[in-house]
Amino acid sequence: MCPDRHQPVVVGHGPASSETPLNLALMKLIDAQFMETPFYGSRQMARHLRNQGYCVSRKRVRRLMAKM
């Protein structure tokens, strides 16, 4: 019998990763636009960023907006 058979295995619990430089730039753009249009949600904000030339999904924008 293996001696470590009843040892708990923890996978994927590493140190928290910081945001990428692109995400930080997106957060600045989201913040600037949110000051002008505070009623924008994640859908309209994602549409605004796509019109500015950034390839972003609504889920990414929603996560970044929640983090701010």
SVG drawing of the C-alpha trace seen along z (x, -y; Angstrom):
<svg xmlns="http://www.w3.org/2000/svg" viewBox="-28 -62 33 64">
<polyline fill="none" stroke="black" stroke-width="0.4" points="0.0,0.0 1.2,-3.5 2.2,-5.4 0.8,-8.7 -2.5,-7.3 -4.6,-9.3 -2.8,-12.5 -5.0,-15.3 -4.0,-16.6 -4.3,-20.3 -4.1,-21.4 -4.3,-24.8 -3.9,-26.8 -0.9,-29.0 -0.3,-32.6 -2.7,-35.1 -1.7,-36.4 -1.6,-40.1 -3.4,-41.7 -1.7,-41.9 -0.6,-45.2 -3.4,-45.0 -6.0,-44.4 -4.6,-47.4 -4.9,-49.6 -8.5,-48.3 -9.3,-49.1 -8.1,-52.7 -10.2,-53.0 -13.3,-51.6 -12.8,-54.0 -12.5,-57.0 -15.6,-56.0 -17.5,-55.1 -17.0,-58.7 -18.7,-60.0 -21.4,-57.4 -22.0,-55.8 -25.1,-54.0 -23.1,-51.8 -23.1,-48.2 -20.8,-45.5 -22.5,-45.0 -22.4,-48.7 -18.9,-49.0 -17.7,-46.0 -19.3,-47.5 -17.6,-50.8 -14.2,-49.2 -14.7,-47.1 -15.6,-50.3 -12.3,-51.7 -10.5,-48.8 -10.0,-46.5 -10.9,-42.8 -12.7,-42.2 -15.5,-40.0 -18.4,-41.0 -17.2,-38.5 -13.8,-40.1 -15.3,-43.6 -17.6,-42.4 -14.8,-40.8 -12.6,-44.0 -15.6,-46.2 -16.2,-44.1 -12.6,-44.3 -12.5,-48.1"/>
</svg>
